Structures are given as structure tokens and as C-alpha cells.
Amino acid sequence: MLINNWYVAAWSHEVTRGQPRQVRMLGFDFVLFRDGQGRAVCLSDVCVHRGASLGRGVVANGCVACPYHGWQFDGTGNCVLIPSLGEGASIPRRVRVDSYPTLERYGWVWCFLGDLPEAERPAIPELFPEYDDPAGWARVPYHFDAKANWMRFEENSLDTAHVNFVHRQFGSRRNPKLEATPIEHREYGAKVSRVKPAPAPDQKTGELGKLLAGDRKSTQVELEFSVIGLCHRIQPTFREGMSQINFTARTPVDPQLSRAFGWQARNYLKEPQHDAERIAAIELAVREDLSVVEHVQPPLTPPSLSDEFLVETDSMEVAFRKACARWAGRGNEIDQEALQRERHNHVFAIPSPARREDPKNWVHRPVPLRPTASHG
């Protein structure tokens, strides 16, 4: 799992001033809340005093208060009140937890889990400009978990060939052959445009099925992913001027559990009464994907491309693995083995920008990192 990256922690409406919210990302617990100005805050969840979960506490005066002894931590992670010492007591610099940068975009709270200074942080990719065009695009949200490693989970969405065998509403077993298509490599990802055989007319149901009545020969599909933000965009065009977009961000909960936050946007049947049909179709596709991806072996993506027999139409999956390896090779990969050896007796935290600026006077230890890339 990779640090120094943006991850979606929650929907914006889930993060409030009234109650802290505990979330788990990259195998660590975090607490989300809003400060006195309404800004989303993300802190390491473990109190430095006696190890209680800050996410089980309360929000008071724009700070999160520990449920064990009432210690309060502000949005910077600094402790501002130790009730047992009384008002006005001097609080040592060491009484602090890591605080992580946040941004709100696409209706989500994104957290930068790492210690890069602002000038060096990669930006959240602009892969869903249609979010800001509600007149042109109707959209519905989705959100689900997969009992699968984050790389295995993401590769499933980048795999065009599986559609013909896993998805009964939009796969085409009658002609599953795909042409090998050159992909466009980006700084943190890749993009490809493919023409795939259209499903048989009777595979589509409901109002969408009526719109697509007739034996279409092909569907144009554009697919793009970014390791930064761990997100992708899939846009099938059914016929000229009729298209939909699935924009999804993945969040690794731990090595074996992943979470998806997403939007589906459409420029057809834009009236709200058609939302239920689209949500049902998304839920069916998710169940179909999970029936496969939750059972692949090995559970983690193999460390070498030669450990699986890959073919030309796996080009996007290969590009994804290589992009992850490059980011890991910069020293951004958590050393899971070292972490598990020490975790029973010590609290570790993903290092924050404040820790890089001032590496001394921290109670919790920084998470161990691998010096070179290794999938997992």
C-alpha cells in the first residue's frame, strides 16, 4: 500500500461539526471532523496519552476530544487541552498526533496520507469535469466494499476483456475478441480508447434497452486511470451523442479490503425517475464483479509480470502495475512485514507534513517503508 497519495475518506456530508467519524485507510485508523470554520480535518485516530480512539470521542470547540480523559486536539493535531492539568496548563510539543491535508472535490473528502510538502504533492486528477455540469449530465452515487486487495480490485475495472464474460447486461459473448489497441501513457496513469462489440439487443432492459433497440455493432469505450487518487474513468458511447461515465475512486482499507466511491453520469434519460434503473444496473454489475475478484489467487497482485500469463489486451492492467511500482520505488510503500512484527507493542502513524518539518518530539512511530517497489 502506498503513502504520499490522495485517498477518498468519506462523502462530504458524512463529515460534520457535531460528531467525529472514524475511518480506516491503508490499515490505519483516522478521525474525521470539521473544525470551527467548517473545514474537514483528518487526524491519526490514536490518542498519544493512553491509546484511546479519538473517533469515539466528541467534537468540542472545533477540536476532537478523546473519550478516555477528554484531551482535545485541534485541526493541526496539536493538543490544546489536558483537563486533568487544568485550564492554562503548559502542554509539551510532543503531545500531538499527525494531521493530514484534506480537499473536498466531487462530493468527497480526500485526504493526503503522507508527508510531502504542498509544493511537492501531486494534484488530485481532473478526471470528472462533468460533475460540475448537472444540466448536461444526470448523476447517481455509488459506494461499496470488496473483500479484495486494492490492486486486484482496480485491475478488474481496467480489464476490458472480462466484461464479455462477467456482465450479462453489457458483455458480448457472441463476439468476445478484442483488438490490441495502443495506450496513451500519462505521468501517473494511462488512457485507451477501444471499440468493443456491442451486446445483443435483448441483453439491455428497461428504458435504456428501449433507447438501444436494434442490433448495434459496437460500443466506443474510453478508459483512463490515475495512480494518484487511485481512480479511473470509464466512458462508453453507445451511439453518437449518447454516453455515460463511471468515475470511481478506490481506497485501500487494509491489504485484503478495499472501498469504492463513485458516480455514474449520463447525458440521456436525465430525469430523476430514471435514477433507480441506473442504480439497479450498477448494483448488479458490482455483484458480478465481486463474484470473481473476491476469489482470485493469489490474493495480492504478483510481484512479477511473468507470474501470470498476460496477453496484449491486458495492456492497461500492465500499465497500472508499472505505475504502482514506480510510485512504490520512490520509497512510498508500507513495509507490511516490518509493521506487523512491531505493531503489537507500538503505535505507528503514516508520517504527516508536520512530521517531516519537525521529525522530533513525536510519541507515535512513523510507519516503516520499503526502500524499493514491491506489490502488496
Buried (B, 14 or more C-beta within 10 A) or exposed (E): BBBBBBBBBBBBEEBBEEBBBBBBBBBBBBBBBBBEEEEBBBBBBBBBBEEBBBBBBBBEEBBBBBBBEBBBBBBBBBBBBBEEEEEEEEBEEEBBBBBBBBEEBBBBBBBBBBBBEEEEBBEBBEBBEBBEEEEEBBBBBBBBBBBBBBBBBBBBBBBBBBBBEBBEBBBBEEBBEBEEBEBEEBEBBBBBBBBBBBBBEEBBEBBBBEBBEEEBEBBBBBBBBBBBBBBBBBBBBBBEEBBBBBBBBBBBBBBBBBBBBBBBBBBBBBEEEBBEBBBEBBEEBBEBBBEEBBEBEEBBBEEEBEEEEEEEBBBBBBBBBBBBBBBBBEEBBBBBEBBEEEEEEEBBBBBBBBBEEEEEEBBBBBBBBBEEBBBB
